[in-house]
Amino acid sequence: MSIVEITEEQRRVEEAEYARDQSALAHIENLRFFPLAVSSGSGATLTSASGRELIDLSASWTASALGHGQPDIAEAVARAAGTGAGASALSAAVAETTRLAERLLTLVPVRQAQRAYLGLSGSDANAAAIEAARRATGRPTIVSFTGSYHGGFGSSREVSGIGWEPVPGSRVLDYPVTEADLAGVRPRLDRALAPGDVAAVIVEAVQCDGGVRVPAAGFLPLLREACDEAGAHLIVDEVKAGLARTGRLFAFEHSGIRPDIVTLGKSLGGGLPVSAAVGPASVLDVVPATALLTAAGAPICAAAANAVLDLLSGTGPTGRAEELGALARERLADFRRTDRPGSRAIAEVRGRGLLLGIEVASGLAAATVYRAWELGAVIYPVGDDVLELTPPLSITESELELGLDIVLHALDDAASGRVPTEALERFGGW
């Protein structure tokens, strides 16, 4: 395979299909950077409306972390759909769903894994954890960090430190990424916890949408200690970084801590809407019937999640993430040693495993991802001009190499001013 630019006929077909979407789908749920119109997918490739194949370096924001059209997941979903065992665990015990909850209690290394909340998205899993912590402690306040993204609505959005102002009941502290940053964290954290009104501290072990920021060593252990002293719960959001992407099953395992509550989403469902919050019964049981979603715990979605957990068993996926992540870093390091236009535009490469961020010069990220779409790859920007690299864990080495070739070619074109600004104006992005 090689880099093949979109033809005018392909562009016409894809733009027409994209226009149908824009005339029917509510724009409040659009986060768009180029006119991608997908008809199907397989593994690490997406097929567009015109029949073009694109290397997927996002895995649909990690929701298809094991690849598109994964056969084992598809078989499990079909089997569950065929049995017709209801559409919800809201008012009935459902065998497939109970099995998923039991597996999560065994799998997720929290301090007391006694209950698993099952939801539809990371947003509601984080909201359920936040509100349960508030009710269990009788305290109203949640501490979070700048650059954090915990959800798109409700309390999970309100406590996030990205894109909007915090609301009452939320205190946002700086997220430390260097040892110098870390030195000032404990005094600020102590001041935030001092009033005695903090129910929980919520944190990402690696910030994803905030720019793929890895915290300074010692940050999570410091949070664990401070929460213990203040009687606050520690919630670790693994919605995007979790489930084998960083070279460990959970990103927080790099730090050696055990949270009180861990939230999961995206890749847990293998492309279907599944999320979870795992933690103590003293929190997640405290007020029954206060986190209700009719379709949550649906056996079809639970079957998909159980198939995902089967595929993630053993060390293969985590080892593969480390191996391919190292390959990508080496490829990017080689590129930065060249005299190509884009090499001078890269400020930093950061992340862990197959969760990598390529920080580029101001204004180039949007142009780069648009140009990459034209050349046959899907990649999205996060934070301040950071290209987020989160391909399916099943991507082959040759597919990853081609995807990186496309992105770096696109970066060269963006840095050289070859991407017209008018092409980007209709895409609001973040």
Secondary structure, 3 states (H helix, E strand, C coil): CCCCCCCHHHHHHHHHHHHHHHHHCCHHHCCCCCCCCEEEEEECEEEECCCCEEEECCCCCCCCCCCECCHHHHHHHHHHHHHCCCCCCCCCCCHHHHHHHHHHHHHCCCCCCCEEEEECCHHHHHHHHHHHHHHHHCCCEEEEEECCCCCCCHHHHHCCECCCCCCCCEEEECCCCCHHHHHCHHHHHHHHHCCCCEEEEEEECCECCCCCECCCCCHHHHHHHHHHHHCCEEEEECCCCCCCCCCCCCHHHHCCCCCCEEEECHHHHCCCCCEEEEECHHHHCCCCCCCCCCCCCCHHHHHHHHHHHHHHCCCHHHHHHHHHHHHHHHHHHHHHCCCCHHHHHEEEEEEECCEEEEEECCCHHHHHHHHHHHHCEECEEECCCEEEECCCCCCCHHHHHHHHHHHHHHHHHHHCCCCCHHHHCCCCCC
